[in-house]
Amino acid sequence: GHVEVHPWGESPLGSVSTVNVSGPGGVRPNFTIVPLGEIEMLRAYTLAGGHLIIDVMGWFSPGFYAAPADLTHTDGRFLPLATPERWVDQRILTSQVESVVDPPEATAMRAALDAGEVSGLVVNLTTSGASRAGDLKAFGTGLVEGHYSNSNFAPGASSTNTAIVKLNEFEQFSMRTNNYPGNTVKATVDVVGYITSGSAPDSRDGLFVPTKPLRVHREYPPQMTGVRN
């Protein structure tokens, strides 16, 4: 089945899928950005039932919307990297033990980091080789951890999810897993871009443009047909 999340009353059911579930008994995470619409509400619909957990990680201010045409801003803009960077490669995390991530010196965003223009990272978090089921969260090192998860994992399977992770004043963030103490999982972090801070140049690049959910492409494999000799 699948889960759909829409701005309340502004998109028909069946127009998108936010996360897909392949079968019963599993846990499937996903990261999504959802407009709230005029009445500032969203609607979540599950086709096959099950339990649904929604963690709110942040919001876009209406002033950041890329309209009118002359609007610019310093902070809150998403700037993608020309080539994604792997900052962590299959690091073994022990349950409930914090693991700090420092930016590499050779990163393409070094000039932006040194100028204090980076407030957070847009990353792909991948887990694999888990000894038991659990979840992974990423957060600014030394900052308050909320009650949420960025990714969920199970033994014998890999799990990937996108996240926006705030950095602390030393350009660091941390990861922590939550399952039974002593259990481990491998974590990989690929950085695909960053969110600007108030020290970044004033620009339109990367401003958020909200839209109603709309499926723009759907493709299924061709059906198998019998061949008679």
Salt bridges, closest charged atoms under 4 A:
GLU4 OE2 - HIS2 NE2 2.82
GLU4 OE1 - HIS6 NE2 2.76
ASP75 OD1 - HIS73 ND1 2.87
ASP89 OD1 - ARG86 NH1 3.70
GLU98 OE1 - ARG176 NH2 3.40
GLU105 OE1 - ARG110 NE 3.92
ASP114 OD1 - ARG110 NH1 3.07
GLU145 OE1 - LYS137 NZ 3.83
GLU145 OE2 - ARG176 NH2 2.75
GLU171 OE1 - ARG110 NH1 3.42
ASP190 OD1 - ARG86 NE 2.70
GLU219 OE1 - HIS217 NE2 3.14
